[in-house]
Amino acid sequence: MQAATQNSQPQYRAYDVVIIGGAIMGAACAWFLSHNEDFNGSILVVEKDPTYQFSSTMTTTSCIRQQFSEPLNIHISQYGADFITNLRARMGNDKRVPELSIHNFGYMYLADNEAFANVLRANQQVQLQAGASTQLLNADQIKQAYPFYKVDDIVLGSINLVDEGYWDATAVFDWWRRQSKERGVEYISNEVVAMKVNVNGTRVESVTLSSGQEVACGQVVNASGPRASATASMVGIDIPVEPRKRYSWVFEAQKPLDRDLPLTVDPSGVHVRENGNGTYQAGGHSAFDPAADYDDFTMDLDLWEQHIWPVLANRIPQFEAIKVTSEWAGHYAYNIWDHNAIVGPHTQVENFFFVNGFSGHGLQQAPAMGRAIAELITYGQYRSLDLSLFAYDRIAQSRPLLEQVII
Ligand SMILES: Cc1cc2nc3c(=O)[nH]c(=O)nc-3n(C[C@H](O)[C@H](O)[C@H](O)COP(=O)(O)OP(=O)(O)OC[C@H]3O[C@@H](n4cnc5c(N)ncnc54)[C@H](O)[C@@H]3O)c2cc1C
């Protein structure tokens, strides 16, 4: 990671684009805009915490999958996989940029009842049609491929081993920022605390920083993650995005598994994945799951002992002997309404752009989102993948587009 030294004051009083939030979405938007040959404007990224310590981006599981129920999410991840696995080429064959791959251990969704098995079956059809390689396995087939699971209660499993697994998001994030800065994008350590809108309420004219300056803006991008609603409320807009606490644990197994562990989604919702060298990363949340305070990252101290570990040890008996080596809490920017992203301009405040509400699957969507916002700002329309289904107007018109596969 780059050192967290950056100016807190903007060099200029006005920018063509101001991006609020500099984690993976802000970085993606800045990179794709600054690398679009048809865009010649100035870009300011305002980030309140340049260590990114509590951002979703830094508290993530860092995986990509093709198993969604909405075809558009599959196409978004397919582009994400292409970008990741051709990173250096996509970033101008810059020799400093690492070559990345996806550790394709797949996601294994386990169903313990016919109703959920039917959901997996229906989703597989959607996924195959969209070009994914999802396979359905019965309990015997699961046991044969992964003898470490206990499958007595399992009706069906769903797994895809193509472009599905872990990837190094930190490397992409880091290189997006480096190359953007080299192209003149300005990052400052500051916080947007207010915005001024014109008298008709159709345009944001300026953002106000916590240090007091007003910065005039041509376009504003809300890339503020779990704080997206707070940012939108500065221009009087409501969006159904809440911070929800999600806990992670890394543990060592006394007797490591003899093959890669897929990112296994137990019917209980607890999930666990391969983490390399005999370590594994588990995740889950409390049964009581209200909107969190923006600054609340305390652990639920009972959750591991009383819920997560017993579930893991039941599903994978080798996980009875394990030792937790680290744990943390992060926030999903949870779209409580339909679990999908909100992308593009507001319907009335036309220069206020959303890139929000990723509900736990935003990291893999960052390449497609950055490209999309760059196209909208540069051309006023999508040029590659059409993300209109994720437009804000579905909220205004009460047309939810439900993504069923969230973790
Ligand atoms: C536990 C966990 C596991 C996850 N696992 C996965 C996964 O496996 N795969 C996947 O694809 N996704 C995953 N996600 C989701 C993914 O991490 C997020 O969707 C993605 O990181 C969102 O990036 P972001 O830039 O929108 O938000 P964030 O990373 O939260 O960044 C928002 C930034 O905005 C800044 N900010 C906020 N308000 C202001 C303001 N007013 N002024 C200035 N700066 C501001 C914040 O400081 C922050 O740095 C996971 C998330 C969590 C929490």
The ligand as an SDF file (V2000), in Angstrom:
LIG
                    3D

 53 58  0  0  0  0  0  0  0  0999 V2000
  -16.8230   -8.2620    5.6110 C   0  0  0  0  0  0  0  0  0  0  0  0
  -16.9770   -7.8780    4.1670 C   0  0  0  0  0  0  0  0  0  0  0  0
  -16.7560   -8.8300    3.1930 C   0  0  0  0  0  0  0  0  0  0  0  0
  -16.8880   -8.4910    1.8470 C   0  0  0  0  0  0  0  0  0  0  0  0
  -16.5820   -9.4280    0.8980 N   0  0  0  0  0  0  0  0  0  0  0  0
  -16.6400   -9.0990   -0.4080 C   0  0  0  0  0  0  0  0  0  0  0  0
  -16.2330  -10.0350   -1.4070 C   0  0  0  0  0  0  0  0  0  0  0  0
  -15.7660  -11.1450   -1.1140 O   0  0  0  0  0  0  0  0  0  0  0  0
  -16.3630   -9.6680   -2.7040 N   0  0  0  0  0  0  0  0  0  0  0  0
  -16.8420   -8.4530   -3.0690 C   0  0  0  0  0  0  0  0  0  0  0  0
  -16.9780   -8.1980   -4.2670 O   0  0  0  0  0  0  0  0  0  0  0  0
  -17.2210   -7.5390   -2.1530 N   0  0  0  0  0  0  0  0  0  0  0  0
  -17.1090   -7.8250   -0.8410 C   0  0  0  0  0  0  0  0  0  0  0  0
  -17.4750   -6.9140    0.1030 N   0  0  0  0  0  0  0  0  0  0  0  0
  -18.0180   -5.6360   -0.3350 C   0  0  0  0  0  0  0  0  0  0  0  0
  -16.9550   -4.7070   -0.8030 C   0  0  0  0  0  0  0  0  0  0  0  0
  -15.8880   -4.6870    0.1380 O   0  0  0  0  0  0  0  0  0  0  0  0
  -17.5650   -3.3110   -0.9750 C   0  0  0  0  0  0  0  0  0  0  0  0
  -18.7070   -3.3910   -1.8140 O   0  0  0  0  0  0  0  0  0  0  0  0
  -16.5900   -2.3400   -1.6170 C   0  0  0  0  0  0  0  0  0  0  0  0
  -15.3550   -2.3470   -0.9310 O   0  0  0  0  0  0  0  0  0  0  0  0
  -17.2230   -0.9590   -1.5800 C   0  0  0  0  0  0  0  0  0  0  0  0
  -16.2470    0.0140   -1.8720 O   0  0  0  0  0  0  0  0  0  0  0  0
  -16.6170    1.5450   -1.6900 P   0  0  0  0  0  0  0  0  0  0  0  0
  -15.4640    2.3000   -2.2150 O   0  0  0  0  0  0  0  0  0  0  0  0
  -17.9800    1.7840   -2.2560 O   0  0  0  0  0  0  0  0  0  0  0  0
  -16.8050    1.7310   -0.1160 O   0  0  0  0  0  0  0  0  0  0  0  0
  -15.7020    1.8250    1.0380 P   0  0  0  0  0  0  0  0  0  0  0  0
  -14.6090    0.8830    0.8010 O   0  0  0  0  0  0  0  0  0  0  0  0
  -16.3860    1.7420    2.3500 O   0  0  0  0  0  0  0  0  0  0  0  0
  -15.1340    3.2830    0.8520 O   0  0  0  0  0  0  0  0  0  0  0  0
  -15.8790    4.4600    1.0760 C   0  0  0  0  0  0  0  0  0  0  0  0
  -14.8770    5.5370    1.3860 C   0  0  0  0  0  0  0  0  0  0  0  0
  -15.5520    6.7850    1.4470 O   0  0  0  0  0  0  0  0  0  0  0  0
  -14.9780    7.5620    2.4800 C   0  0  0  0  0  0  0  0  0  0  0  0
  -15.9690    8.5750    2.8470 N   0  0  0  0  0  0  0  0  0  0  0  0
  -17.2300    8.3590    3.3040 C   0  0  0  0  0  0  0  0  0  0  0  0
  -17.8740    9.5240    3.4710 N   0  0  0  0  0  0  0  0  0  0  0  0
  -16.9980   10.5010    3.1210 C   0  0  0  0  0  0  0  0  0  0  0  0
  -17.0900   11.9200    3.0990 C   0  0  0  0  0  0  0  0  0  0  0  0
  -18.2230   12.5570    3.4380 N   0  0  0  0  0  0  0  0  0  0  0  0
  -16.0050   12.6290    2.7000 N   0  0  0  0  0  0  0  0  0  0  0  0
  -14.8650   11.9940    2.3410 C   0  0  0  0  0  0  0  0  0  0  0  0
  -14.7270   10.6520    2.3550 N   0  0  0  0  0  0  0  0  0  0  0  0
  -15.7800    9.9170    2.7240 C   0  0  0  0  0  0  0  0  0  0  0  0
  -14.6860    6.5480    3.5680 C   0  0  0  0  0  0  0  0  0  0  0  0
  -13.7120    7.0210    4.4760 O   0  0  0  0  0  0  0  0  0  0  0  0
  -14.2160    5.3390    2.7550 C   0  0  0  0  0  0  0  0  0  0  0  0
  -12.8160    5.2950    2.6020 O   0  0  0  0  0  0  0  0  0  0  0  0
  -17.3090   -7.1900    1.4630 C   0  0  0  0  0  0  0  0  0  0  0  0
  -17.5300   -6.2310    2.4350 C   0  0  0  0  0  0  0  0  0  0  0  0
  -17.3540   -6.5550    3.7850 C   0  0  0  0  0  0  0  0  0  0  0  0
  -17.5550   -5.4950    4.8280 C   0  0  0  0  0  0  0  0  0  0  0  0
  1  2  1  0
  2  3  1  0
  2 52  2  0
  3  4  2  0
  4  5  1  0
  4 50  1  0
  5  6  2  0
  6  7  1  0
  6 13  1  0
  7  8  2  0
  7  9  1  0
  9 10  1  0
 10 11  2  0
 10 12  1  0
 12 13  2  0
 13 14  1  0
 14 15  1  0
 14 50  1  0
 15 16  1  0
 16 17  1  0
 16 18  1  0
 18 19  1  0
 18 20  1  0
 20 21  1  0
 20 22  1  0
 22 23  1  0
 23 24  1  0
 24 25  2  0
 24 26  1  0
 24 27  1  0
 27 28  1  0
 28 29  2  0
 28 30  1  0
 28 31  1  0
 31 32  1  0
 32 33  1  0
 33 34  1  0
 33 48  1  0
 34 35  1  0
 35 36  1  0
 35 46  1  0
 36 37  1  0
 36 45  1  0
 37 38  2  0
 38 39  1  0
 39 40  1  0
 39 45  2  0
 40 41  1  0
 40 42  2  0
 42 43  1  0
 43 44  2  0
 44 45  1  0
 46 47  1  0
 46 48  1  0
 48 49  1  0
 50 51  2  0
 51 52  1  0
 52 53  1  0
M  END
$$$$
